[in-house]
């Protein structure tokens, strides 16, 4: 059968159909491009938001760190002006020094190269041992600080710090104990011969205990604030000892050798 040529109406219909198809293709293409553009725009906005938030967080952290550093520098500057500062260049304060051989430990205490060194060669039993600050044994309100470091010792075995408000009658009558141990635990305790040890507080301190750490006590009446590296770790009210002496102290809990260092002791009566 012979194919009939397209009529004028058929040609117009095909042309219109092609236009419709092309229009639809253009429309859908524009929709797809719009969706893609919107997705990228949304992602870009989200990325900008995340970037802005990250920048804000980083700025806040940097500001906080700067404030902490500024506070630490300010405190260190004030502490350098205390009425008594001992950098252990010599033994002008008559700290405990010389060979040690007791029922508890064998070793020595020496001041050398600006460091007060406690060398425990042998521990015969768990113990604490201290060296009195000779200025006064009836100190009331005060600020005190010292830098300390455990140079040798099994983790958790060795602690060092400050005794304060040691009873002027006898240490058996009571004293407070503030220490940092080489497993990053801060301890505040009270001791009398009659009642033994009372643990007042145990605080985890997350800075490496193998570093030098500045320990500080602010005492006002019965209120005490304890700081490590200028950061408050504990505070309390306790009325059991209103006046007393100060001392640098070490503690060993196992029969292992140890070496504990002290530097930059400062005292200010208030």
Rosetta blueprint (number, residue, H / E / L):
1 X L
2 X L
3 X L
4 X L
5 X L
6 X L
7 X L
8 X H
9 X H
10 X H
11 X H
12 X H
13 X H
14 X H
15 X H
16 X H
17 X H
18 X H
19 X H
20 X H
21 X H
22 X H
23 X H
24 X H
25 X H
26 X H
27 X H
28 X H
29 X H
30 X H
31 X H
32 X H
33 X H
34 X H
35 X H
36 X H
37 X H
38 X H
39 X H
40 X H
41 X H
42 X H
43 X H
44 X H
45 X H
46 X H
47 X H
48 X H
49 X H
50 X H
51 X H
52 X H
53 X H
54 X H
55 X H
56 X H
57 X H
58 X H
59 X H
60 X H
61 X H
62 X H
63 X H
64 X H
65 X H
66 X H
67 X H
68 X H
69 X H
70 X H
71 X H
72 X H
73 X H
74 X H
75 X H
76 X H
77 X H
78 X H
79 X H
80 X L
81 X L
82 X L
83 X L
84 X E
85 X E
86 X E
87 X L
88 X L
89 X L
90 X L
91 X L
92 X L
93 X L
94 X L
95 X L
96 X L
97 X L
98 X E
99 X E
100 X E
101 X E
102 X L
103 X L
104 X L
105 X E
106 X E
107 X E
108 X E
109 X E
110 X E
111 X E
112 X E
113 X L
114 X L
115 X E
116 X E
117 X E
118 X E
119 X E
120 X E
121 X E
122 X E
123 X E
124 X L
125 X L
126 X L
127 X E
128 X E
129 X E
130 X E
131 X E
132 X E
133 X L
134 X L
135 X L
136 X L
137 X L
138 X L
139 X E
140 X L
141 X L
142 X E
143 X E
144 X E
145 X E
146 X E
147 X E
148 X E
149 X E
150 X E
151 X E
152 X E
153 X L
154 X L
155 X L
156 X L
157 X L
158 X E
159 X E
160 X E
161 X E
162 X E
163 X E
164 X E
165 X E
166 X E
167 X L
168 X L
169 X L
170 X L
171 X H
172 X H
173 X H
174 X L
175 X E
176 X E
177 X E
178 X E
179 X E
180 X E
181 X E
182 X L
183 X L
184 X L
185 X E
186 X E
187 X E
188 X E
189 X E
190 X E
191 X E
192 X E
193 X L
194 X L
195 X L
196 X E
197 X E
198 X E
199 X E
200 X E
201 X E
202 X E
203 X E
204 X E
205 X L
206 X L
207 X L
208 X L
209 X L
210 X L
211 X L
212 X L
213 X E
214 X E
215 X E
216 X E
217 X E
218 X E
219 X E
220 X E
221 X L
222 X L
223 X E
224 X E
225 X E
226 X E
227 X E
228 X E
229 X L
230 X L
231 X E
232 X E
233 X E
234 X E
235 X E
236 X E
237 X E
238 X L
239 X L
240 X L
241 X L
242 X L
243 X L
244 X E
245 X E
246 X E
247 X E
248 X E
249 X E
250 X E
251 X E
252 X E
253 X L
254 X L
255 X L
256 X L
257 X L
258 X E
259 X E
260 X E
261 X E
262 X E
263 X E
264 X E
265 X E
266 X E
267 X E
268 X E
269 X E
270 X L
